Amino acid sequence: MVFASTCLVGCDAVITGQPGAGSGGQVVIGMSDRVLATDPASGYDPGSWLVFNNVFQSLLSFPNGGTEPRPEAAEECSFIDRQARTYRCTLRDGLKFSNGDPLTAEDVKFTFDRILRIDDPAGPAVMFQNLRDVETPDDRTVVFRLGLPDATFPSKIASGAGSIVSRSHYDANSLSKDGKAVGSGPYKLDSFTRDEAVFSVNEEYKGTAEVRNNGIRLKFFQTDQEALKKALLEGEVDLAYRGLNAHDFAGLDHPSAPGVDVVEGTGVEVQHLVFNMKDPMAGKRGVRTAMAYLLDRNRLVEEVHRGTAIPLYSIIPSGVAGHNTAFFDLYGTEPSRAEAAAALSSEGITEKVKLTLWSTPTRYGPATDQVLKNIAGQLNSSGLFDVSVKSVPFEQYEKGIQEDEYGVYVKGWVPDYPDADNFTAPFFGDGNVLENHYENDAITRTLLPRTAAERNRAATKEEFGRLQEIVAEEIPILPLWQSKQYVAVRDDVRGHQYCLDTSTVFRFWELYRSTD
């Protein structure tokens, strides 16, 4: 097994797709994540965005290894006012959807109007709450008008949330649930079932991606890591992405796994414990503080993740501009029973704290249950807590959160775009995704608007630093770990190094089978 750091470069060519444009054959990818939607107005999960980023185009996209969006379906885009409230894009000439229909400015307007109109709780509407109007002066010009300044808007529309759909194929008021997709990206979705999705090269594509294969077959293993690992070792899949846990990766570092490499890239996926601030026990600050003092992240990542993750000491992960170590600064790295006991005593708590940690591995990875059981063990060993863990299917889990049935639950986060804003605004801004009833006016009314308005992203460091300090002091969430990003790949497959950067875009078009 070879551990290789990714070498990342950009590519600015404009490519027109042709039938069988790649010469690297079909590549088979296996994963145990689910694809929860094929309609971009609904999917807001890693599996769904894997589909969106390859089947649909956005006006902008992130180049290999880059964090600054560049034109994709657009020929050019820019703010046309100093306040960063009016953003204009000019489309490339001759864009078409995979069914041959022309892609015009009206389709772009339809896409964003539709996202906001449907406002699906499991969709990306939360990212566009600031979008007030979309205008189309002509077929190739789109003007976005924002309610408040937002310098991160280009990054938002460059993400999977900005996937452009056809107004002739999608209903303006309801989601498509037929498992089909019509986009203008490098690939067409030919079929989608419970077991696999099949993609072919989109001959109508016109953009920056150069397709290097003849198609992709994406096989779903439904959380069965052993089956995915077996399929990789036996050559039934060429590459395993988002599905093998630390134990599986360790098992591949062995002579019994010839022809398989494990490749490491930059990872910014994070996982947190979330506290329901209305819960009679988790809503007590002293209880949350005690848990912060007792959590041993180093032990957690060593025992559960075995080096495939690193401890996370703030809500913004390392590698993202604005990161600090606010939780480390306040609570240290070594557990302190004395500090934890003092925090509980300040609330008048003298008995063991009874809590349930709620989990759902089908959304946040195969190790999620193990993570929460490890944390429960740490808390219980202090003698101050009596903690249990319950794991439920994702649909039940989301319903339980919405109905305030859970006091403490887990949330994983794969960023939509590589900016500190995406690790803060969705959690603490209006309509936040945590649904934990936490509000802080300094964050919502001052810090987030200031950071959003600043075009020089390096100048946001102080505000993001203060935001992280507030969160560490009030503990509405407790950061746990930050991922390293891996794929396990057969040694005749190339291009995977361009699929593992902080944009989290997994680029099907970069993969190909070597004939060497």
C-alpha positions as CSV (number, residue, x, y, z in Angstrom):
1,M,0.0,0.0,0.0
2,V,1.2,3.5,-0.8
3,F,0.2,6.6,1.0
4,A,0.6,9.6,-1.3
5,S,-0.1,13.2,-0.8
6,T,-2.0,14.7,-3.7
7,C,-0.3,17.0,-6.2
8,L,-2.8,19.5,-7.4
9,V,-2.9,21.7,-10.5
10,G,-5.5,23.8,-12.3
11,C,-6.8,23.5,-15.8
12,D,-8.4,26.3,-17.8
13,A,-9.1,24.7,-21.1
14,V,-12.6,24.8,-22.6
15,I,-13.6,21.3,-23.7
16,T,-16.5,20.3,-25.8
17,G,-17.6,16.7,-24.9
18,Q,-17.7,14.1,-27.6
19,P,-19.1,10.5,-27.6
20,G,-16.5,8.4,-25.9
21,A,-14.3,11.4,-25.3
22,G,-12.1,9.6,-22.9
23,S,-9.8,6.8,-23.8
24,G,-9.4,5.3,-20.3
25,G,-12.4,2.9,-20.4
26,Q,-15.1,2.8,-17.9
27,V,-14.1,3.2,-14.2
28,V,-16.1,1.5,-11.4
29,I,-16.4,3.3,-8.1
30,G,-17.7,1.8,-4.9
31,M,-19.0,3.6,-1.9
32,S,-21.2,2.9,1.1
33,D,-22.8,6.4,1.3
34,R,-26.3,6.7,0.0
35,V,-27.3,9.2,-2.7
36,L,-30.4,10.7,-1.1
37,A,-31.5,12.7,-4.2
38,T,-30.8,13.2,-7.9
39,D,-32.7,16.6,-7.8
40,P,-30.3,19.5,-6.9
41,A,-33.2,21.3,-5.1
42,S,-33.2,18.5,-2.5
43,G,-29.9,16.8,-2.1
44,Y,-27.6,18.3,0.6
45,D,-25.5,15.3,1.3
46,P,-22.1,14.0,0.1
47,G,-23.5,11.2,-2.0
48,S,-26.0,13.5,-3.8
49,W,-23.4,16.1,-4.5
50,L,-21.1,13.5,-6.0
51,V,-23.8,13.1,-8.6
52,F,-24.5,16.9,-9.0
53,N,-20.9,17.9,-9.5
54,N,-20.6,15.5,-12.4
55,V,-24.0,15.6,-14.1
56,F,-24.8,19.3,-13.7
57,Q,-22.9,22.5,-14.4
58,S,-22.7,25.5,-12.2
59,L,-21.9,29.0,-13.4
60,L,-18.5,28.7,-11.7
61,S,-16.4,25.8,-10.5
62,F,-13.4,25.1,-8.3
63,P,-10.2,24.2,-10.2
64,N,-8.1,21.2,-9.1
65,G,-6.5,22.2,-5.8
66,G,-8.0,25.7,-5.9
67,T,-10.3,27.6,-3.6
68,E,-11.1,30.5,-5.9
69,P,-14.0,29.8,-8.2
70,R,-13.5,30.2,-12.0
71,P,-15.9,30.4,-14.9
72,E,-17.6,27.1,-15.9
73,A,-21.0,27.5,-17.5
74,A,-20.3,31.2,-17.4
75,E,-17.9,33.0,-19.6
76,E,-17.3,35.6,-16.9
77,C,-18.8,36.7,-13.6
78,S,-18.2,39.6,-11.3
79,F,-19.7,41.9,-8.7
80,I,-20.8,45.1,-10.4
81,D,-21.1,47.2,-7.2
82,R,-18.7,48.0,-4.4
83,Q,-21.0,46.6,-1.7
84,A,-21.0,43.0,-3.1
85,R,-24.7,43.0,-3.5
86,T,-25.1,42.7,-7.2
87,Y,-23.4,39.9,-9.1
88,R,-23.5,39.5,-12.9
89,C,-22.6,36.5,-15.0
90,T,-22.4,36.1,-18.8
91,L,-23.0,32.5,-20.1
92,R,-20.8,30.7,-22.6
93,D,-22.3,30.7,-26.0
94,G,-23.9,27.4,-27.2
95,L,-24.5,25.7,-23.9
96,K,-26.9,22.7,-24.1
97,F,-28.4,20.2,-21.7
98,S,-27.7,16.5,-22.2
99,N,-31.1,16.1,-23.9
100,G,-30.2,18.7,-26.5
101,D,-32.2,21.7,-25.1
102,P,-30.4,25.0,-25.1
103,L,-29.2,26.3,-21.7
104,T,-30.1,30.0,-21.3
105,A,-30.2,32.6,-18.6
106,E,-33.9,31.7,-18.0
107,D,-32.8,28.2,-16.9
108,V,-30.4,29.8,-14.4
109,K,-33.1,32.0,-13.0
110,F,-35.5,29.1,-12.9
111,T,-32.9,27.0,-11.0
112,F,-32.5,29.5,-8.2
113,D,-36.1,30.6,-8.0
114,R,-37.1,26.9,-7.8
115,I,-34.7,26.1,-5.0
116,L,-36.1,29.0,-2.9
117,R,-39.7,28.2,-3.8
118,I,-39.5,24.5,-2.9
119,D,-37.4,25.3,0.2
120,D,-36.8,21.6,0.9
121,P,-35.5,21.0,4.4
122,A,-33.0,18.5,3.0
123,G,-31.9,20.9,0.2
124,P,-29.6,23.8,-0.3
125,A,-32.1,26.7,0.1
126,V,-30.4,27.6,3.4
127,M,-27.4,28.8,1.3
128,F,-29.5,31.3,-0.6
129,Q,-31.6,33.0,2.0
130,N,-29.9,36.3,1.1
131,L,-30.9,36.0,-2.6
132,R,-33.6,38.6,-3.3
133,D,-34.0,38.5,-7.1
134,V,-32.6,37.0,-10.3
135,E,-32.8,39.0,-13.4
136,T,-32.2,38.0,-17.1
137,P,-31.6,41.0,-19.3
138,D,-31.0,38.7,-22.2
139,D,-30.5,35.0,-23.0
140,R,-26.8,35.0,-21.9
141,T,-26.9,37.4,-18.9
142,V,-27.9,36.7,-15.3
143,V,-27.9,39.3,-12.6
144,F,-28.2,38.2,-8.9
145,R,-29.4,40.8,-6.4
146,L,-28.6,40.1,-2.7
147,G,-30.3,41.5,0.3
148,L,-27.0,41.9,2.2
149,P,-23.4,42.1,1.0
150,D,-22.0,38.6,0.5
151,A,-18.5,38.2,-0.9
152,T,-18.8,34.4,-0.6
153,F,-21.7,34.3,-3.2
154,P,-19.4,33.2,-6.0
155,S,-18.3,30.2,-3.9
156,K,-21.9,29.3,-3.1
157,I,-23.0,29.2,-6.8
158,A,-19.8,27.3,-7.7
159,S,-20.8,24.5,-5.3
160,G,-23.3,21.6,-6.0
161,A,-26.0,24.0,-4.7
162,G,-25.6,26.0,-7.9
163,S,-26.3,23.0,-10.2
164,I,-28.3,24.4,-13.2
165,V,-31.4,22.5,-14.2
166,S,-33.6,22.6,-17.3
167,R,-36.9,24.6,-16.9
168,S,-38.5,22.3,-19.5
169,H,-37.6,19.1,-17.6
170,Y,-38.1,20.1,-13.9
171,D,-41.3,21.2,-12.2
172,A,-41.1,24.7,-10.8
173,N,-43.0,23.7,-7.6
174,S,-42.1,20.2,-6.7
175,L,-39.1,17.8,-6.5
176,S,-38.3,15.2,-9.1
177,K,-38.2,11.8,-7.5
178,D,-37.9,9.5,-10.5
179,G,-34.1,8.9,-10.1
180,K,-33.4,10.8,-13.4
181,A,-31.4,13.9,-14.0
182,V,-31.0,16.3,-17.0
183,G,-27.9,18.5,-16.7
184,S,-25.2,20.1,-18.8
185,G,-22.2,18.7,-17.0
186,P,-19.5,16.3,-18.3
187,Y,-21.7,13.2,-17.7
188,K,-25.2,11.9,-18.3
189,L,-27.0,9.8,-15.7
190,D,-28.1,6.8,-17.7
191,S,-29.7,4.8,-14.8
192,F,-30.1,5.0,-11.1
193,T,-31.1,2.1,-8.9
194,R,-30.6,1.0,-5.3
195,D,-27.5,-0.9,-6.3
196,E,-25.8,1.4,-8.8
197,A,-25.8,4.5,-10.9
198,V,-24.4,4.5,-14.5
199,F,-22.9,7.5,-16.1
200,S,-21.9,8.1,-19.7
201,V,-20.0,11.0,-21.3
202,N,-22.3,13.9,-22.2
203,E,-21.6,14.7,-25.8
204,E,-23.3,18.1,-25.4
205,Y,-21.0,19.3,-22.6
206,K,-19.1,22.6,-23.1
207,G,-17.0,23.6,-20.1
208,T,-13.6,23.3,-18.5
209,A,-13.5,19.6,-17.7
210,E,-11.5,17.2,-20.0
211,V,-13.1,13.8,-19.7
212,R,-10.5,11.0,-19.5
213,N,-12.7,7.9,-19.4
214,N,-15.6,6.4,-21.3
215,G,-18.0,6.5,-18.4
216,I,-18.4,5.8,-14.7
217,R,-20.3,3.0,-12.9
218,L,-21.0,3.9,-9.3
219,K,-21.9,0.9,-7.1
220,F,-23.7,1.3,-3.8
221,F,-22.8,-1.0,-0.9
222,Q,-25.4,0.3,1.6
223,T,-23.1,0.7,4.6
224,D,-21.6,-2.8,4.0
225,Q,-17.9,-2.0,4.4
226,E,-16.8,-5.6,4.2
227,A,-18.6,-6.1,0.9
228,L,-17.0,-3.0,-0.5
229,K,-13.5,-4.0,0.7
230,K,-14.0,-7.5,-0.9
231,A,-15.2,-6.0,-4.2
232,L,-12.1,-3.8,-4.3
233,L,-9.7,-6.7,-3.5
234,E,-11.3,-8.9,-6.1
235,G,-11.3,-6.2,-8.8
236,E,-15.0,-5.8,-9.0
237,V,-14.6,-2.1,-8.3
238,D,-11.6,0.0,-9.3
239,L,-11.8,2.6,-6.5
240,A,-13.4,2.8,-3.1
241,Y,-14.6,6.3,-2.0
242,R,-16.4,7.2,1.2
243,G,-17.1,3.8,2.6
244,L,-14.1,2.2,4.1
245,N,-13.3,2.8,7.8
246,A,-10.0,2.9,9.6
247,H,-9.9,-0.8,10.2
248,D,-10.5,-1.5,6.5
249,F,-7.7,0.8,5.4
250,A,-5.3,-0.8,7.9
251,G,-6.2,-4.2,6.4
252,L,-5.1,-3.0,3.0
253,D,-1.6,-2.4,4.2
254,H,-0.8,-6.1,3.9
255,P,0.7,-8.5,1.3
256,S,-2.7,-10.1,1.0
257,A,-3.9,-6.9,-0.7
258,P,-1.7,-6.8,-3.8
259,G,-2.5,-4.2,-6.5
260,V,-4.3,-1.8,-4.1
261,D,-3.0,1.6,-3.1
262,V,-4.5,3.9,-0.4
263,V,-4.1,7.6,-1.4
264,E,-4.4,10.4,1.1
265,G,-5.7,13.9,0.2
266,T,-6.6,17.0,2.1
267,G,-9.7,16.5,4.2
268,V,-12.0,19.2,5.7
269,E,-14.9,17.0,6.7
270,V,-15.8,17.5,10.4
271,Q,-18.0,16.0,13.0
272,H,-19.6,17.6,16.0
273,L,-21.8,16.8,19.0
274,V,-24.8,19.1,18.9
275,F,-26.7,20.2,22.0
276,N,-30.4,20.9,22.0
277,M,-30.4,24.2,23.9
278,K,-34.1,23.5,25.0
279,D,-33.3,20.1,26.5
280,P,-33.7,20.0,30.3
281,M,-30.3,18.5,30.7
282,A,-28.2,19.2,27.6
283,G,-29.5,22.8,27.7
284,K,-27.6,23.4,31.0
285,R,-24.3,25.1,30.3
286,G,-22.6,23.3,33.1
287,V,-23.4,19.9,31.6
288,R,-21.9,21.0,28.3
289,T,-18.9,22.4,30.0
290,A,-18.3,19.2,31.9
291,M,-18.4,17.2,28.7
292,A,-15.9,19.6,27.1
293,Y,-13.5,19.1,30.0
294,L,-13.9,15.3,29.8
295,L,-13.5,14.7,26.1
296,D,-10.2,13.2,25.1
297,R,-10.1,13.7,21.3
298,N,-6.6,12.1,20.9
299,R,-7.9,8.9,22.5
300,L,-11.0,9.1,20.3
301,V,-9.2,9.4,17.0
302,E,-6.6,6.8,18.0
303,E,-9.1,4.2,19.1
304,V,-11.8,4.7,16.5
305,H,-10.1,6.3,13.5
306,R,-6.7,4.9,13.8
307,G,-4.9,7.9,12.4
308,T,-7.4,8.6,9.5
309,A,-8.7,11.7,11.4
310,I,-7.2,14.4,13.6
311,P,-8.6,16.0,16.7
312,L,-10.7,19.1,16.1
313,Y,-10.5,22.0,18.5
314,S,-12.8,24.5,16.9
315,I,-15.7,24.7,14.4
316,I,-13.4,25.8,11.5
317,P,-11.0,23.0,10.6
318,S,-7.3,23.4,10.2
319,G,-6.3,24.1,6.6
320,V,-9.2,26.6,6.2
321,A,-8.3,30.3,6.6
322,G,-9.6,31.6,9.9
323,H,-9.1,28.4,11.9
324,N,-8.1,28.7,15.6
325,T,-8.0,26.3,18.6
326,A,-10.6,27.9,20.8
327,F,-11.7,24.7,22.5
328,F,-8.1,23.7,23.1
329,D,-7.4,27.1,24.7
330,L,-10.4,26.8,27.1
331,Y,-10.5,23.2,27.9
332,G,-7.1,21.7,27.1
333,T,-6.3,18.3,25.6
334,E,-6.2,16.2,28.8
335,P,-9.5,15.3,30.5
336,S,-10.0,17.1,33.8
337,R,-12.5,15.4,36.2
338,A,-12.1,18.2,38.7
339,E,-13.0,20.9,36.3
340,A,-15.9,18.8,35.0
341,A,-17.2,18.3,38.5
342,A,-16.9,22.0,39.3
343,A,-19.0,22.8,36.2
344,L,-21.7,20.4,37.2
345,S,-21.7,21.7,40.8
346,S,-22.2,25.2,39.5
347,E,-25.6,24.0,38.2
348,G,-26.4,22.3,41.5
349,I,-26.0,18.8,39.9
350,T,-24.9,16.2,42.5
351,E,-26.1,13.0,40.9
352,K,-24.8,11.3,37.7
353,V,-25.9,13.1,34.6
354,K,-28.1,10.8,32.5
355,L,-27.9,11.5,28.7
356,T,-28.4,9.7,25.4
357,L,-26.2,10.4,22.5
358,W,-28.1,9.9,19.2
359,S,-26.4,8.6,16.1
360,T,-27.2,7.7,12.5
361,P,-24.3,6.0,10.6
362,T,-26.1,5.9,7.3
363,R,-25.5,9.7,6.9
364,Y,-22.3,10.4,8.7
365,G,-20.1,7.5,8.0
366,P,-19.6,3.9,9.2
367,A,-17.6,4.9,12.3
368,T,-20.2,7.2,13.7
369,D,-21.7,4.7,16.2
370,Q,-18.2,3.8,17.4
371,V,-17.3,7.4,17.9
372,L,-20.3,8.1,20.1
373,K,-19.8,4.8,22.1
374,N,-16.2,5.9,22.7
375,I,-17.3,9.3,24.0
376,A,-20.0,7.6,26.2
377,G,-17.3,5.4,27.7
378,Q,-15.1,8.4,28.4
379,L,-17.9,10.3,30.1
380,N,-19.0,7.3,32.1
381,S,-15.5,6.4,33.3
382,S,-15.4,9.8,35.1
383,G,-18.2,8.7,37.4
384,L,-20.0,11.9,36.7
385,F,-22.2,10.7,33.8
386,D,-24.5,7.8,32.9
387,V,-24.5,8.0,29.1
388,S,-26.0,5.6,26.5
389,V,-25.9,5.6,22.7
390,K,-28.9,5.0,20.4
391,S,-28.6,4.7,16.6
392,V,-31.5,5.1,14.2
393,P,-32.0,5.3,10.4
394,F,-31.5,8.7,8.9
395,E,-35.1,9.5,8.2
396,Q,-36.1,8.8,11.8
397,Y,-33.1,10.7,13.0
398,E,-33.9,13.9,11.2
399,K,-37.5,13.7,12.4
400,G,-36.4,13.2,16.0
401,I,-34.2,16.3,15.7
402,Q,-37.0,18.4,14.2
403,E,-39.4,17.3,17.0
404,D,-36.9,18.0,19.8
405,E,-36.7,14.4,20.9
406,Y,-32.9,14.4,21.3
407,G,-30.8,16.3,23.8
408,V,-27.4,15.4,22.2
409,Y,-26.9,14.3,18.7
410,V,-24.2,14.0,16.1
411,K,-23.8,16.1,12.9
412,G,-21.2,15.6,10.2
413,W,-20.3,18.4,7.8
414,V,-18.7,18.2,4.4
415,P,-18.3,21.8,3.2
416,D,-20.1,23.2,0.3
417,Y,-17.2,25.5,-0.5
418,P,-13.7,26.0,1.1
419,D,-14.3,29.1,3.1
420,A,-14.7,29.6,6.9
421,D,-18.1,31.1,6.2
422,N,-19.4,27.6,5.3
423,F,-18.4,26.2,8.7
424,T,-20.2,29.0,10.5
425,A,-23.1,30.6,8.7
426,P,-25.0,27.3,8.1
427,F,-24.6,26.5,11.8
428,F,-25.3,29.9,13.4
429,G,-27.0,32.0,10.8
430,D,-30.7,32.4,10.0
431,G,-32.4,29.0,9.2
432,N,-29.4,27.1,10.4
433,V,-29.0,23.4,9.8
434,L,-28.3,22.3,13.4
435,E,-31.9,22.9,14.5
436,N,-30.7,23.2,18.1
437,H,-32.3,26.5,19.1
438,Y,-29.0,28.3,19.7
439,E,-29.0,32.0,19.1
440,N,-26.3,34.6,19.6
441,D,-26.9,38.1,18.4
442,A,-23.2,39.0,18.2
443,I,-22.6,36.1,15.8
444,T,-25.8,36.4,13.8
445,R,-26.2,40.2,13.6
446,T,-22.6,41.4,13.6
447,L,-19.8,38.8,13.0
448,L,-21.5,36.8,10.2
449,P,-22.6,39.9,8.2
450,R,-19.1,41.5,8.6
451,T,-17.3,38.4,7.4
452,A,-19.7,37.9,4.5
453,A,-19.3,41.4,3.2
454,E,-15.4,41.3,3.2
455,R,-14.1,40.6,-0.2
456,N,-10.5,40.3,1.1
457,R,-11.0,36.9,2.8
458,A,-7.7,37.2,4.7
459,A,-9.1,40.2,6.5
460,T,-11.9,38.2,8.2
461,K,-9.5,36.4,10.6
462,E,-10.2,38.6,13.6
463,E,-14.0,38.3,13.3
464,F,-13.9,34.5,12.7
465,G,-11.6,34.2,15.7
466,R,-14.0,36.0,17.9
467,L,-16.9,33.8,16.6
468,Q,-15.0,30.6,17.5
469,E,-14.3,32.0,20.9
470,I,-18.0,32.6,21.6
471,V,-18.9,29.1,20.5
472,A,-16.2,27.6,22.7
473,E,-17.5,29.6,25.7
474,E,-21.2,28.8,25.1
475,I,-20.8,25.3,23.7
476,P,-23.9,24.8,21.5
477,I,-21.8,22.2,19.7
478,L,-18.7,20.3,20.6
479,P,-16.1,19.7,17.8
480,L,-14.8,16.1,17.7
481,W,-12.6,15.3,14.7
482,Q,-11.5,16.4,11.3
483,S,-11.1,13.9,8.5
484,K,-8.2,13.0,6.4
485,Q,-9.5,12.2,2.9
486,Y,-8.7,8.8,1.4
487,V,-9.5,6.6,-1.6
488,A,-8.4,3.0,-1.9
489,V,-7.7,2.3,-5.6
490,R,-6.6,-0.4,-7.9
491,D,-3.1,0.3,-9.1
492,D,-4.1,0.6,-12.8
493,V,-6.4,3.5,-12.2
494,R,-5.0,7.1,-12.5
495,G,-6.2,10.6,-11.9
496,H,-7.5,10.1,-8.4
497,Q,-5.1,12.6,-7.0
498,Y,-7.2,15.3,-8.6
499,C,-10.3,14.2,-6.6
500,L,-9.1,14.9,-3.1
501,D,-8.8,18.6,-2.3
502,T,-10.5,21.1,0.0
503,S,-13.2,21.8,-2.5
504,T,-14.5,18.2,-1.8
505,V,-15.4,17.9,-5.5
506,F,-14.9,14.4,-6.6
507,R,-14.1,14.8,-10.3
508,F,-15.2,11.7,-12.3
509,W,-13.6,13.1,-15.4
510,E,-10.1,12.9,-14.0
511,L,-10.2,9.1,-13.6
512,Y,-8.9,6.7,-16.2
513,R,-7.5,3.3,-16.5
514,S,-3.8,3.0,-17.4
515,T,-2.7,0.7,-20.1
516,D,0.9,0.6,-18.9
